[in-house]
Amino acid sequence: MNLQQAMSYVRQALPDFDDHAGSAALCAKALSPTIDVFDFASYIVTVLEKHDDRRTRAIFGLLENFLAQGSPDLRDWVASAIEALQGLCAWRRQGTCAFATLLGRQTRILWDRLDIIRRASSELDLSDCSVFEAEILTWRFARERSRSLAAA
């Protein structure tokens, strides 16, 4: 499945998503058929807060399917959506543990790896670096960390 097919499938499977995303989705739809990962993450949090377990499980089922059968672009989109979701959950009352029972095998692996990188990179002191140096150091850190995780 490619990215465009997946975006169409998400809109069919979650017809209320575009209503939730509001004007951001309308602007994005005019420019690109790709759903904004932050809008999607926000939608997931809203569904969770409404205690709609069936819909929440369906969303994570979609993500699991996209990771297992998707193109590289689609898997990148899912990774960005999971990262955005982790960022949103860090500021929410329920935290990231609210999704622990909903993650499938592939999304669990992705979630854990992103979480490891997030926790470890927060220990870096980049205050005396230029923006360019900080970006390079962060990229090298993430690359080395992902290599060690892949080896494990």
C-alpha positions in Angstrom: 0.0 0.0 0.0 1.4 3.4 -0.9 0.9 6.7 1.0 -1.8 8.1 -1.1 -3.9 4.9 -0.9 -3.4 4.8 2.9 -4.6 8.4 3.3 -7.7 7.6 1.3 -8.3 4.6 3.4 -7.9 6.6 6.6 -10.5 9.1 5.5 -12.9 6.3 4.6 -12.3 4.4 7.8 -12.5 7.5 10.0 -15.1 9.8 8.4 -15.1 12.2 11.3 -11.3 12.8 11.1 -11.6 15.7 8.7 -14.2 17.3 11.0 -11.8 17.0 13.9 -8.8 18.4 11.9 -10.8 21.5 11.0 -9.3 24.2 8.8 -5.8 22.7 8.9 -7.1 19.6 7.1 -8.9 21.8 4.6 -5.7 23.7 3.8 -3.7 20.5 3.7 -6.3 18.8 1.5 -6.0 21.6 -1.0 -2.2 21.4 -1.2 -1.6 17.7 -0.6 -3.7 14.6 0.0 -1.3 13.6 2.8 -2.8 13.9 6.3 -0.8 16.0 8.7 0.7 13.8 11.3 0.0 16.2 14.2 -3.6 16.4 13.2 -3.8 12.7 13.2 -2.0 12.4 16.6 -4.4 14.9 18.0 -7.3 13.0 16.7 -6.0 9.8 18.3 -5.7 11.6 21.7 -9.3 12.9 21.3 -10.7 9.5 20.6 -8.8 8.1 23.6 -10.2 10.8 25.8 -13.7 10.0 24.7 -13.1 6.4 25.8 -14.0 5.1 22.4 -12.0 1.8 22.7 -13.4 0.3 19.5 -12.3 3.3 17.4 -8.9 3.6 19.2 -8.2 -0.1 18.6 -9.2 0.4 14.9 -6.8 3.3 14.5 -3.9 1.3 15.9 -4.9 -1.6 13.8 -4.6 0.6 10.7 -1.2 1.8 11.8 -0.1 -1.7 12.4 -1.3 -2.7 8.9 0.5 0.3 7.4 3.8 -0.7 9.0 3.5 -4.3 8.0 2.3 -3.8 4.4 3.1 -0.2 3.5 5.6 1.5 1.2 8.7 3.2 2.7 6.9 6.5 2.5 3.9 5.2 4.3 6.1 3.7 7.1 7.9 7.0 7.4 4.5 8.7 7.8 3.5 6.2 10.5 6.8 6.8 12.3 6.2 10.6 12.2 2.6 10.1 13.5 3.8 7.9 16.4 6.5 10.5 17.2 3.9 13.3 17.2 1.6 11.2 19.4 4.4 10.6 21.9 5.0 14.4 21.9 1.3 15.1 22.6 1.1 12.5 25.3 4.1 13.9 27.1 1.9 16.9 27.9 -1.3 15.1 28.6 -2.6 13.8 31.9 -2.7 10.2 30.8 0.8 10.2 29.5 2.2 7.6 27.0 1.2 4.6 29.1 -2.5 5.0 28.0 -1.6 3.4 24.7 0.5 0.5 26.0 -2.3 -2.1 25.6 -3.4 -0.8 22.1 -0.1 -1.2 20.3 0.5 -4.1 18.0 3.8 -5.8 17.5 5.2 -3.4 14.8 3.9 -0.2 16.5 5.2 -1.4 19.9 8.7 -1.8 18.4 8.5 1.6 16.8 7.1 3.2 19.9 9.8 1.8 22.1 12.7 2.8 19.8 11.4 6.3 19.5 11.0 6.5 23.2 14.6 5.3 23.8 15.9 7.9 21.4 13.7 10.6 23.0 14.9 9.8 26.6 18.5 9.5 25.7 18.6 12.6 23.5 17.1 14.7 26.4 20.3 14.0 28.3 22.4 15.8 25.6 23.6 19.3 26.5 23.6 21.2 23.3 23.4 24.7 24.9 26.9 25.7 23.7 26.4 24.5 20.1 25.2 26.3 17.1 21.9 25.1 15.6 23.9 23.4 12.8 26.2 21.6 15.2 23.2 20.5 17.4 21.4 19.1 14.4 24.5 17.1 13.3 25.1 15.8 16.8 21.5 14.8 17.2 21.5 13.1 13.8 24.7 11.2 14.7 23.3 10.2 18.0 20.0 9.0 16.5 21.9 7.1 13.8 24.2 5.4 16.2 21.4 4.6 18.6 19.3 3.1 15.8 22.2 1.0 14.7 22.7 -0.4 18.2 19.0 -1.1 18.5 18.9 -2.8 15.1 21.9 -5.0 16.2 20.1 -5.9 19.4 
